[in-house]
């Protein structure tokens, strides 16, 4: 039986979607911050991708799929956790580091434990977190990030700058707290 | 002292997103600005930290199976049992998702191109020709904006671990900045239906791509000391074999420079 036009053939799914499933899951996982919800979001996104595979022209399949994933994730957050979308930059967390310049790096290098990193990343406002994940974990160029997040390239640049600045501060804060309390496993 | 210059541009510079002119301008500025050079170092520390294993969340096998099964249903009832069967097959065969999926894809490709490629002892002229075509095509594609690297770093200790879990082998990576061939990054590429490591080096303003993959045993090129050189589409291409690895370097630098580069690379 011939699939209807616009619907995906299995071969197309295997060619276009499956090779990028890790990228899809990684993005969803960092957006919704929960493994089970991430799986649901990716499955939903893949179903949408299959239905609208007609909209995919030969080109960057990863960016195409990731755009569907992030839209699905935001729909999910909007419905289930609207607070996650309105997270503002919390000024009370914005404690400027007052150590000497040379201390910053030394302190910072000590603070980059995986769990601490994960916690700090998860505290970032969702759109900053998204830009940073796409750039640093997925290794995408600004142009690709702009395409996925549907924002101008200049906004990608400023989001990354803010994200890095905030992540660094959160890590330093976490690190200094850890030093006071003693790091617990 | 805080620098008044545009810090946003420093991020774009760090991400390799600026054109050459602006990039050089910032490079020049950073040399004499301790504030900006410290910012850059911190960005690099952050990037290294974000490369910590375990932060990248790979799709669980169960999700892969759910998607495959759903693909079967979407494309018509007849193929859904095939999809489930395939998912079961993959479940038994796989441990690490991406790699092993590639392995299955590669093995299917081998069946399709039986007698043509990747079959032990069958690397004939036709296959050598196909490899050379793919290598040069990959090189040209990599020169298009945004395609040069997946991981951008001049640090071999960043580039090498980046390949962990992405390939079923660990490519040798070394920076040769001191010899005039700085490492600038690495990416995943595909040659002869398999995932290969592509290491990106620079020679002045020229890019050199080095493709590395383990050679299947029994291949004609499977002899230590195998080497061939050609010019294709104006690019110099040199292939050689060292240990278990097959190497192919391609660039628009002149043949002498490329040969010098390879001699340096081959040094123990």
Contacts between the chains, C-beta under 8 A, distances in Angstrom:
chain1	res1	chain2	res2	distance
A	1	B	76	5.2
A	1	B	78	6.5
A	3	B	75	5.3
A	3	B	76	6.0
A	7	B	74	6.4
A	7	B	75	6.7
A	8	B	71	6.9
A	8	B	74	6.0
A	8	B	75	6.0
A	9	B	75	5.2
A	10	B	71	5.2
A	10	B	72	6.3
A	10	B	75	4.7
A	10	B	79	5.4
A	10	B	82	7.6
A	10	B	83	6.4
A	13	B	67	7.6
A	13	B	68	7.8
A	13	B	71	4.0
A	13	B	74	7.7
A	13	B	75	7.4
A	14	B	71	7.4
A	17	B	67	7.0
A	17	B	71	7.6
A	18	B	64	7.2
A	18	B	67	7.0
A	18	B	68	7.4
A	18	B	101	6.7
A	19	B	98	7.8
A	19	B	101	7.4
A	21	B	59	4.4
A	21	B	63	7.0
A	21	B	64	6.0
A	21	B	67	6.6
A	21	B	97	7.3
A	22	B	56	7.8
A	22	B	58	4.8
A	22	B	59	5.1
A	22	B	97	6.2
A	22	B	98	5.4
A	24	B	59	7.0
A	25	B	57	6.0
A	25	B	58	6.7
A	25	B	59	3.7
A	25	B	60	7.6
A	25	B	63	6.4
A	26	B	56	5.6
A	26	B	57	4.7
A	26	B	58	7.1
A	26	B	59	7.9
A	29	B	57	4.1
A	30	B	57	7.1
A	35	B	57	7.8
A	35	B	60	7.7
A	38	B	57	7.5
A	39	B	60	7.0
A	39	B	62	7.5
A	39	B	63	4.9
A	39	B	66	7.6
A	42	B	59	7.0
A	42	B	63	6.1
A	42	B	67	7.5
A	43	B	63	6.8
A	43	B	66	5.4
A	43	B	67	6.2
A	43	B	70	6.7
A	46	B	67	4.7
A	46	B	70	6.6
A	46	B	71	7.7
A	47	B	70	6.0
A	47	B	74	7.1
A	50	B	70	7.3
A	50	B	71	6.3
A	50	B	74	4.6
A	50	B	75	7.7
A	51	B	74	7.3
A	101	B	34	7.9
A	101	B	38	5.9
A	104	B	38	7.7
A	104	B	42	6.9
A	105	B	38	7.5
A	105	B	41	6.3
A	105	B	42	6.4
A	105	B	45	6.4
A	108	B	42	6.7
A	108	B	45	5.8
A	108	B	46	7.9
A	109	B	45	6.1
A	112	B	45	7.5
A	112	B	48	7.7
A	112	B	49	3.6
A	112	B	52	6.8
A	114	B	52	5.0
A	114	B	53	7.7
A	114	B	54	5.3
A	114	B	55	6.6
A	117	B	49	6.0
A	117	B	50	7.1
A	117	B	52	6.1
A	117	B	55	6.3
A	118	B	55	6.5
A	121	B	55	7.6
A	132	B	50	7.8
A	135	B	15	6.8
A	136	B	47	6.2
A	136	B	50	4.3
A	136	B	51	7.9
A	137	B	50	6.6
A	137	B	55	6.3
A	137	B	56	5.1
A	139	B	149	7.8
A	139	B	150	4.5
A	139	B	151	5.9
A	139	B	152	7.8
A	141	B	15	8.0
A	141	B	17	7.0
A	141	B	145	7.6
A	141	B	146	3.8
A	142	B	12	7.5
A	142	B	15	6.8
A	142	B	17	5.0
A	143	B	145	7.4
A	143	B	146	5.8
A	144	B	146	6.7
A	157	B	8	5.5
A	157	B	11	6.0
A	157	B	12	5.4
A	157	B	17	7.4
A	158	B	8	5.9
A	160	B	11	5.6
A	160	B	15	7.2
A	161	B	7	6.5
A	161	B	8	5.4
A	161	B	11	4.6
A	164	B	11	7.0
A	164	B	43	6.3
A	164	B	46	5.9
A	167	B	46	6.6
A	168	B	42	6.4
A	168	B	46	6.2
A	171	B	49	7.8
